[in-house]
Amino acid sequence: MRKYYAFVFFAFLLIAPMALQSVQAADSWYPGKGLKQGDYFSYNVCWTDWHNCAPLQMNFWVKNETSDGSGWNVVFVAIDGSIVQKGIMTIGKITPDPTSFDSNISAYSAVYRSTVSWLDSFATRDSPKTFDVPAWGRTGSVGGQSVGPVGQDKITVGAGTFDTQVIGWHKGNVDNKIWIDTAIAFPVKAIVYVDVTTGTSPPDYTLELLQTGNSQTEPSFLQVSSTTTAGVSSQCDAPNMENDSIHSTTTTDSSSMIIEYRYSPSNPHNGCPIELRLSFEKNFDPNQKYGNVQYDIFTVDDKGVKISSLAKDKGRPSLFAPVGDDDNTFVLKGTTPLSHIVVAVLGTATEGSLPDTSLSGIVPIDVKTQESFGSTTGTTETPMNNTNVIPEFPLSSLMIMAIVLGFGVLFVRINPNLSNIKL
């Protein structure tokens, strides 16, 4: 009898860990699981389609259920540098994607959907996933990769230390990972890369959980008010790419590439925000894009004299599009009835390095512009050397531009096609 008990005891010791591991592995999860009224979250995120992964903080708190019980009303705050936008966003219960939102946070709701709730492409309340299966699905890129559990990891983020399950996939020379604590409704951390065929993959999105908890009253870090851009009238129309935009495609003056652009509003007021989206496409196949594009966006007056440089306004030597797309929102400092915007491609190279100017060129964009709401219109900068015209492209203007920007960048290759505009 003692031998029998001993056998049962040792069998239990052998089987129990395996059974426990199986239970843990089979624990199912989906974005939004266990979400309840009062839950709050704070994240640092970046997304490649939001100013090429510029840092952004997103905070949200579940205020209450929707009247029909199908979703949650969420108080949402985006802290975008010196800009703060606060509003109400409604998310679903089957998937926590936004179903409605205040207009001032519409752009940020897209960032939330493409980062914090991204995994609901694979796991939903109606189709939760476990961590003992080889795959949850496949990425949407060409030759999509299998996305699934790749192990467990203890990680430390701003919100604390967590025992996590890791969802991941390998593509090219990078490992994509999303860390999940099954007791938390949203991921704890993520680093996902852009799918590129050559070169180094830039981040597609990243996130890190800074705070989480539950409070029946609005947490203190959400008790802020939306800001407006300094000097911008409250009467300004917000950019709306879906319903009020101008779209066109133009080849640079040097025929180096095609630039596809879309801007909104279609008829902006001077001194108000305008959003400009750009794609730098190859002449032989517009579906392919040039990467690592260094460029600038100038505004000039009717005589071609420079009014502003967006790169200079941002304190940078140039703007940068690592995967061939970029999206900038800035205050229009133009002229009426037409503002003259110039997209100037400086060349291609990794950010901060000397560009190859063989693909340099410009595309002028004339924007029908209304009078300002009383704010000061753009004023022409005082050109260097007491002249009224900034020297022509390529070599001399790039040198002068670099001196003005204070970065001392010397360009050594000449492309005579950049001589059709005075900047």
N, C-alpha and C positions, 0 to 999 in steps of 0.2 A: 504493500500500500504506500509506503514511504517513497519507493521508487516511482510509483505512479504520480504522486504529488510533485516529486522533483521534476519529472518529465513535463508535467503541465506548467510548472513554474518557469522552467527554462524556455519552453515553447512560447509562453506569454512574453517573456523578455525579448525573444527573437522577433515575434510578430508585431508587438505593440508599436515599436518605432516605425516599422514599415507602414502599419495602418495609419498612424498619426501623420506620417509624411504624405500618404495618399490623400487623407482628408484635407491637409493644408494645400496640396497641389491642386485639388479639385475645387478649391474655393473660387466661386465665380465672381465676376466683376464687370461693370460697365460704367462709363462716365455718368456721374450723377447718382450712382447707387447710394442709398441711405441718406440722400439729401433731405433736409428738414428745415422748417422755419427757424430762423435765427442763426443758421450756419453762415460763417463768413470766411473769406479767403483773400489773401493778398499775394500777388505774384510779381516778380520781375520777368518780363518777356521780351522777345524780339521776334520779328517775322520779316522775311526777306522782302515781301511786298509792302512793308511799312518802312519806307525810307531806308531800304537795304539793311534791315535789322538794327535800326536805331533803338537804343534802350527805351523801354516803356514800362511803367508800373500800372497794374490793373488791380483794383480792389472791388470786391462785391459782397453783398450781404443779402440773404434771402429774407425779404420783408414779410411776404405772406403768399398764400395760394391764390391762383386766379379764381374768378367767380365760378367757372365751370369745373374747377378741380383738375384741369388737364396740364397745368404748368405752375410756374413760380414767378412772382414779381420780385425782381432783384434790383436793389439800389446799386448802381454801377458808377465807379469813379476811375477815370483815366488820368494819370499824371505823366504828362508828355513834356519833359523839360520844365519850362516855366508855365506851360499851359495846363490848366486843370479843367476837365469836363465831367460834369455829374448829371446823371439822368436815370430813368427807369428803363430796365430791359426785362422783357418776359422771355423765359426759357421753358422748353417743354419737359415733360417727365419721361417720355419714351426715349428721346434724345435731348440733351440739354442745350441744343442749338437755339439761338435767338429766334423768336417768332415775331417780335415787335420790339421797338426801341424808340427813345426820343431822338429827334433828328441830330442833336449836337453830339451824340455818341455813336452815330451810325457807322462811321469809319472804324471806331474802336471795337464795335461789336464784331466786325469782320476779323479783327486780329484775335479776339477771344475765340471765335468759331474755328480759326485755323491753327490755334495753339492749345488752349486749355481743353476744349471739347473735341479736338481732332480725332481722338480714338473712337468716337461714336460712329465713324465710318466702318468699324469692324465689330463693335460691341454695343448693344442697346438693351433697354429693359426687356424688350421682347425676345432678344437673342443675346443673353449674357455669355461671356466666354470664361473658360477655366484656364488654369495654368499648367495643366497636364496634357495639353494637346500640342501637336507640332506646329500648328499655324492658326492664326486668326483670320488671315486673308492675304491679299497681295496689294502692294502699292499701285497707284494708278499710272505710274510712268511707263514708258516703252520698255518691254521686257521686265515688267513689274516684279519686285522681289517679295518673297514670302515673309510676312510679318507674323511674329509669334513669340512665345516665351523663350528666353535664352538663359534663365538662371535667377538667382536671388542675390541681393546685395544690401548691406547696411550702409546707408548714406546719411550725411549731415548737410542740411541746408539751413536757410535762415530761420525756418520754423522749428528746427530741432533735428533729432536723429530718428531715422525710421528704418524698420526692416521691410524691404520692398521686394516685389516681384519685378523682373525686368522684361519688358517687351522690346524686341529689337530686330534688326536685319542688317546685312552687310551689302554694301554696294560700292563698287570701285575700290578705293583705298580707305574707306571710312566705315566705322560702325555707328549705326543709328540706335539710340537707346532712349526708352521712356520708363521711368521708375514709378512704380505704383504701390502704395500702401492700401490694401483692400479695405481697410477701415475708413478710408478717406474717399470722398466722392470724386475727386479729380487728381490727376498725376501730381507727384511730389517734385519731379524734375524731368527734363527732357533735353536732348540735343539731337536734332534731326537735320541732315544736310541736303542741299540741293543736289539733284541727280544731274551730273554733268558728264560728258563723254571724254573730255580732256582737262588737264590742269587740276588744281586743288579745288575741292568742293567747298563752297562757302556755306554757312549755316542757312537752312531754310527756316527753322524756328528753334528757339530755346525758351525754357521756362524754369523758374525756381520758386518754390513755395516759401514765402516770407513769414506769413502768419496764418493760422487757422484756428477756429474755435466756434463757440455758439454763444449768442447774446440775444436776449429778447428786446433789447433796445439797440439802436444804431451805434455801432462801434465808433470810438472817437476818431479813428483815422479816416472815417468816411464823412465826418462832420465838416465838410468844406463846401465852398461855392465855386461854380464855374467861373473861369476867367475869360476875358476877351483880349485879343491881341492889342498891345499898346498902340494908341493912335488910330485904331480902326473903329469905324462907326458901327453902332449896334444895328443900323439899318442894312448893313451889307448882307447880300445873299450868300448862303453857304454853298460851296461847290456841290454839285449833284451830277455825277458822271452818268448815271442811268437815265435821267430825264432832261438834262439841260447841258449839253456838251457839243463841242465841235470836234470832228475827227477827220484826219487827213493823212496822206502818206507822200513824202517828198524825198527826192534824191539830193544829197549834198551837192554844193556847187562844184566840188572836185570829182563828183561821181564815185566817191570812195565807198559809200554805203547808202542804204535807204533808212530814213528816219520816219517812223510811224508815230504820230502824236495825237493826243486827245486832251482838250482842256475844258474846264468848267469854272464858272458859268459861261454860257455862250456869248453873253454881252455884259461883261463885268463893269462895275464902277471903278474908276481910278481910286487907289487907296484902299481897296478891298481885297480879300483873299482870292487867289486863283489857283486852281490845281492843274498841274501839267504832267501827264503821263507820257513816257517816251519808250520806244523800242528801237534798238540799233540793229538793223537787219542787213543780211548779206545780199548783194545785188543779184547773184545767181540763184538764190533761193530765200525768199522772205521768211520762210519758216525757220531758217537758221539765223541765229543772232551772234553778234560779236560780244565776247566777254571782256572784262577788265577795261571798259571804256572810261577814259578820263575826259571830262567835258566841262563846259560852263554854260550858264543861261544868262545872257545879257539882255538888258532893255536899253534901247537907243532912241534918240529923238528923230525927227523928220530928216535931219541932216546927217544922221549916222553917228552922232556923238553919244558916247556911252553915258547912260543915266545910272545904271546899277549893274552889279555882278552878283549873282546869287551865291557863288562860291565865296566871294569876299564877305558877303553879309553873314555867311555861316562860319567865317574865320578859317576857311580851308583854301589850299592852293587850287583845288579843282573839285568838281563833283565826280562821283564814281559809280559806275554801273557794273558790278562784278559778273552778272549773268545776262547782260544785255537789255535789261529793263530797269526803269527808275520812275519814281513818282515823287514830285515835289509840290508842296503847297506854300505859297509865298504871297506877300502883299504886292499887288501890282503898282509899280511906280512908273506909269507910262504917260501917254499923252492922249488927248481926245481930238478928233473922233476915232483915231486909230492909235493903238500902242504897237510898237515894233519890238518883238521878242526875237532874239537870235540864239539858236542852239549851236554852239561852237564845239565841235569834236576836236580835242587837242591831240588825241592819239590813244594807243592801247598799251597798257602795262599794269602790273600789280600796283595797288594803291600806295602812294608815297614814293614811287620810283620814276625814273625818267621815261617818258612815253615814246613809243615808236610813232612818228608823225605821218607815216605813209598812208594812214587812213583818215588823216585830219580833213576837215571840211566844215561848212556851215549850212544851216537851214534857217532862213528868215520866216517868221510867223507874224502875220498882221492880225491883231485882235481888235474887233470893233469894241470901243470903250466908251462908257458913259461918264459924265462928270462925277467928281467925287461928292461925298456927302458933307463937304465942308472941311475935310482933312486936307493937309498939305499935299499937293501933287508932287510927283517926282521932279527933282531938280538935277540939272546936269552937273556932273562932277567937274572940278577944275582939272583939265588935262595936264599932264606933265610937260615941262619945258615951255610953259606959257603958250601952248598951241591949242587950237580948238578941236583937233582931231587926234585920236589915239592912233599910233602908227599901225601900218597895215600888217596883216599876217604874212608869213608865219613867224620867221625868226625874231624880227625886231619887236613885234607886238607881244609875243610870248615872254620875251625878256622884260619888257616894260610891265606887263601884267604881273609877272612874278615879283618885280620890285615893289609894285603897288601893294601886292598882297603880303609882302614881307617875307617871302619864302626863298628868294634867290634861286629860282629854278632856271637853269640855262638850257634851252632847247637847241640842238645842234644840227637838226635836219631841216631842210627847206622844202616847202610845197607851194609853188607859185599860185595854186588855185585858190588860196585863201586871201585874195587881194580884192575881192569884190565888195567888201564892206569896210567902213571906217569904224573901228572900235577903239 
